[in-house]
Amino acid sequence: MRHVHSFWFLLAFAAIAAIVLVSFLHKDLASEAPIVKIDNFLLGTLVEIQAWDEELDDSGLRRAIQQAFDEIRKVEREMSMNIAGSLVQKINESAGRAPAPVSPSVISVLDSARRVSELSGGAFDVTIGAVYRLWDFTSDDIARPPVESHARDLCRLGSASAFQPAARTAGVGSPTSRG
């Protein structure tokens, strides 16, 4: 038993030593090349990208970072529930009626969300929109909603989604379960 503990101690020590060594090497590499850091508010949060490259100059790094932000903006335009005309907003607007046409990328995200929901036993739920709006996290004055609202809206979570990958359409069964 004593040898087992020694083995795990040595393994943990070796892992920590490797992490420390890599961090020192990483700092040395980073110190030779200029680091460019740019942040933007996208997808409802602060997104920061840091980059360095021994071959690219400052302006080349800035262009590369801006290209990455442009790709994130494409995702945001398509999948934001707060941007007018986004595919997610169209899904929400059609809630309780017919499913909305969506792109392959939205189908892929919804399929991943479905799998994560299954794997988590429902702890992750893409139909959380009813509770999200109930609490209004976008407001400066977040107030606790009435308990009656909790019970009513929690019952709507996980409501049947009209998710049809072959037809490239998606929707939610109830206007109050919009995500």
MARPA-992778 format. One record per atom (N, C-alpha, C): x, y, z. Coordinates in steps of 0.02 Angstrom, whole numbers, plus 50000, padded with zeros to 5 digits. Layout:
N
XYZ;...
This chain:
179
500414994050000;500005000050000;500435006350000;500995005950037;501445011650042;501755013249974;501905008049934;502205009049868;501705012349820;501055010749828;500545013749786;500515021249799;500525023249862;500505030449879;501135033949852;501715030749858;502335033649833;502305034649757;502025029649723;501955030149650;501535036149631;500955036949663;500505042549646;500815049249665;501185049349720;501525055449739;502045057349687;502455052449666;502955053749615;502645055849548;502105052649530;501755054449468;501495061549472;501185063349527;500935070149536;501505075149535;502055073549568;502635077949569;502915078949499;502965073449461;503215073849392;502755078149349;502105077449358;501625081449319;501695088849335;501755090449399;501835097449419;502485100249393;503025096349396;503675098549370;503635099749295;503285095549259;503205096449187;502815102849172;502295104149210;501895110149199;502325116349212;502715116349266;503145122049282;503665123049227;503965117649203;504465118049150;504165120949086;503575118449067;503245120949007;503075128249015;502845130349074;502675137349083;503285141849077;503865139549101;504475143549093;504675143849020;504645138248984;504805138248913;504315142648875;503685142248893;503165146148860;503305153648869;503505155648929;503655162748941;504255164948899;504755160548894;505345162248854;505145163248781;504735158748753;504515159448684;504105165748674;503655166948721;503215172748715;503605179248722;504135179148762;504505185348772;504905187348710;505065182448666;505435184048606;504985187048552;504365185248552;503905187748501;503415192548534;503225197948499;502745202548529;502055199248536;501735200748592;501065198048604;500565203548587;500075201748547;499535206448530;498905203748562;498565208148598;497955206148633;497395210948614;496835208148591;496255212148572;495645208848603;495195212948629;494575210048654;493965213648624;493415210048621;492785212548595;492225209448635;491665212848637;491075210048669;490675206548615;490675199848616;490325195748567;489985189948602;489445187548572;489085181748599;488875182848672;488755189048689;488515190548757;489055190348810;489685190348790;490225190148839;490855193548811;491335194648854;491965197548832;492395191948803;492595192848741;493035187948707;493705191248698;494225188048723;494905190748716;495325185748677;495685188248628;496145184048590;496845186948597;497315182648616;498025184548620;498395180448569;498865183548535;499245179948484;499955182548482;500405178048465;501085179948451;501365175148399;501835177648361;502135173648309;502815176748293;503305172548285;503975175148272;504045177748201;503595175748157;503655177948087;503195183848071;502625184348104;502155189748090;502325195848132;502245201748102;502345207848140;501685209748174;501685215348209;501105217648246;500485218248202;500555221248143;499975222148100;499725215448072;500165210748059;499965204148036;499575200448090;499815201048152;499455197948208;498765201048217;498735207648212;498085211048219;497595208848165;497835208048103;497405205648049;497155198548064;497605194248088;497405187348104;496885187248160;496985191348210;496495191648265;495825194348239;495845199448197;495215202148170;494855196948128;495225192948091;494905187548052;494565182548099;494875181048155;494565176648204;493935179848232;493955186348249;493355189748273;492805189948220;493005190648156;492505190548102;492135183948101;492495178448112;492175171848113;491695171248173;491905173948230;491465173848289;490845178048276;490925183748242;490345187948225;489855184248179;490115180248133;489675176248089;489245171548132;489565168248179;489185163748224;488675167748263;488875173548289;488415177748328;487815180048286;487935182148224;487385184448181;486885178848168;487135172848165;486705167148149;486365164348212;486705164248268;486465160448326;486285164648387;486295171148382;486115175248440;485365175748447;485125175148509;484405176048519;484235183448526;484745187748525;484635194948534;484735199048471;484955196048416;485075199848355;484495198648307;484185204148286;483615203748240;483815200048177;483405195448156;483525191748095;483965185648102;484245184448162;484655178448170;484215172148164;484525166648146;484145160448139;483845158248205;484205159348260;483925157448326;483325161748342;483355168148325;482775172448336;482185170148294;482315167948233;481775165348191;481465159048220;481885154748250;481625148848284;481165150948341;481385155848380;480985158348436;480335161548412;480365165448358;479765168648332;479245163648307;479485157948284;479025152848258;478805147848312;479005149048374;478845144448428;478095143048433;477935136748440;477235134748446;476885134148379;477225136048326;476935135548259;477365130648219;477555132548160;477965128148117;478705129248131;479115123948123;479835124848131;480105129648078;480655133048096;480975137848051;481545134548013;481655136647951;482245134047914;482885136647946;483385132247951;484015134147982;484605131447940;485185133947955;485795132047919;486085125547947;486515122347910;486855116247935;487235117548000;487515123548008;487885124948070;487415125248130;486815128048122;486335128148177;486105120948192;485985117048141;485795110048151;486345106448191;486975107648173;487535104448208;487545106448282;487455112948296;487455115248365;486865112248404;486275112148373;485695109248407;485775101748418;486085098348371;486215091248380;486705090048438;487215094248441;487695093748497;487345095248563;486915100348564;486535102048625;486095096248647;485775092948599;485355087248615;485765081648646;486355080348618;486795075048645;487025076748715;487235083048726;487455085148792;486885084648842;486285086448821;485705085848865;485595078548885;485635074048837;485555066948852;486105064448899;486725066348884;487295064048926;487265066848996;486985072849003;486945076049070;486295074449107;485895070049077;485265068349110;484785074249112;484855078849066;484415084649063;484675090749101;485255090149134;485525095949171;485685101749124;485905100149063;485995105249011;485375105148969;485075110948959;484445111248921;484445117448877;484445116348812;484465121848764;483815125848766;483285123148795;482645126648798;482585130948862;483145132948890;483155136848951;482895143948942;482725145848881;482525152748866;481965155348910;481485151048929;480935153448971;481185155949038;481645152349068;481925154349133;482395160249123;482775160249069;483235165749055;482855172349052;482295172349015;481895178449010;481545180149076;481375175049113;481045176149177;481505180149224;482145178549224;482625182049267;482895188349235;482855189149169;483095194949132;483815196749152;484275192449134;484985193449151;485295199349114;484945202149065;485215207849028;485085214449064;484665214349115;484485220349151;485005222049204;485065228549219;485495230549274;485175229049341;484515228449342;484135227149403;483845220149401;484265215249416;484025208249415;483625207149478;482995205649469;482545204449526;482305197249523;482225194349581;481985187449584;481245187349564;481075183249514;480385182749492;479945179149543;479285179949539;478845176549586;478915168949581;478835165549636;478895158249638;478415154949590;477805157749582;477325154749536;477595154449465;477975159549446;478265159749380;478785154149372;479165152949425;479665147549423;479325140949407;478825139349445;478505132849436;478215132049366;477875137249343;477565136949276;478095136149222;478625140249225;479125140149172;479605134249177;479725131849238;480145125849244;479815119749214;479155119649215;478795114049184;478875114049109;479045119749080;479115120249007;479805118348983;480295117849029;480965116049008;480965109148977;481385108348927;481445101948895;480845100148853;480405105048841;479815103548801;480025101248732;479615097448702;479785094348638;480025099548588;480595098248561;480865102448508;480695099448441;480535103648395;480415101348327;481075102048289;481525097448302;482195097548275;482235092148221;482285094448159;482275089748102;482885090948058;483435087348074;484055088448035;483975087347961;483605082147941;483535080647869;483175086347833;482675089347865;482295094747835;482635101547845;483185101647884;483535107747901;483065112947931;482655110647979;482205115148015;482275113748090;482095118848129;482105118148202;481585122848231;481315120848287;480825124948322;480725122548392;480335126048430;480155123948498;479405123448501;479175118848543;478465117348546;478025122748575;478315127148616;477905132148651;478245138948647;477865144248637;478165150948635;478525152748699;478345149648755;478675151448818;479305147448830;479455142448789;480065138548799;480615140648751;480535146348722;481035148748673;481715149248706;482235147748666;482915148048692;483285153148655;
